[in-house]
């Protein structure tokens, strides 16, 4: 569903995430995601680079370290906070 939801606006993304959470209850689910908001609340995140698992853990643990995952989450947040400023 990642690519199918890639162009969804934030309000509908939130509703999709709620629906996914309900559907995934008591199940093992493997999710491949490019949208970082999709993986924040999962039990375990695997970061894969060049076909190798380079990191694993949950969001909280990976964000505590100087991890590749943290680098991408920080970059994602920075891009989302970017705004065009008016000239003074």
N, C-alpha and C positions, 0 to 999 in steps of 0.2 A: 504493500500500500504506500510505500514511501514516495515512489515516483507519481503514483496516482494522486497523492495529496500534496505534491510539491507546490502547486499554484493556489492552494487554499488560503483564504484570508485568515487572520489570527482568530477571529471569533469561531469560525467553522472548524479550524484546526483544534481548538479547545474542545469542541463538541465531539470531534472524531476521536481525540485522545480519551475522553470519558467513555465513549462507546467501546474503544479497544480495551480499556482497562476492565470493563465489565465482561467482554468476550473472553479475555485471557485469564480470568479468575480461575485458580486451581488447575492451570494447564502449563505445560512447558511450551514456550513460544520462542522461536528463533527469529529475530527481527534484523534485517539489514537496512540501515538507515543512513542517509546523508544529512538529513535535517536533525541537528543536534538536540532540538527540543523533544524529539521522539524518544530519546534514550535516557533522559534524565532520571526517570523514576523506575527503571528496570533493576532487577536484582544483580545482574552482572553484565559488565560491558567488556567486550574484547576489542582492542584497538589493533588493527591489522595493517601492516606496512610491508610492501614487497612480498606478499604472501605469507608473512610470518606474524604470529601474535607477539606484539611488543609490549603490551600492557593489558592487565585485566583487573577488574574491581568494580565497585559501584561508583556513582557520581561523586559522592561525598569523599571517598578515599582517594580517587584519582585527582580531585580538585585540591586536595591537601598537598600533593606532591608537585614537583616540577615535571609534570607529565606531558606527553604529546597531546593527550586528551584535554588537559587544562589549557594548553596553548590554543587548541582549536576552539574551545568554549570561550576563551577570552577574546579571540579574534572575531568569533561570531557575535559576541556582545558588543564589541567595538563597532562592527559593521551595522548592527541594528540601532546603535545610538547615534550614528552619523547623521548629520543634518546639514542642509545648505544654509549658510548664513547670509544675512543681508549686509550689504556694504554700509558702513557708518558714514 
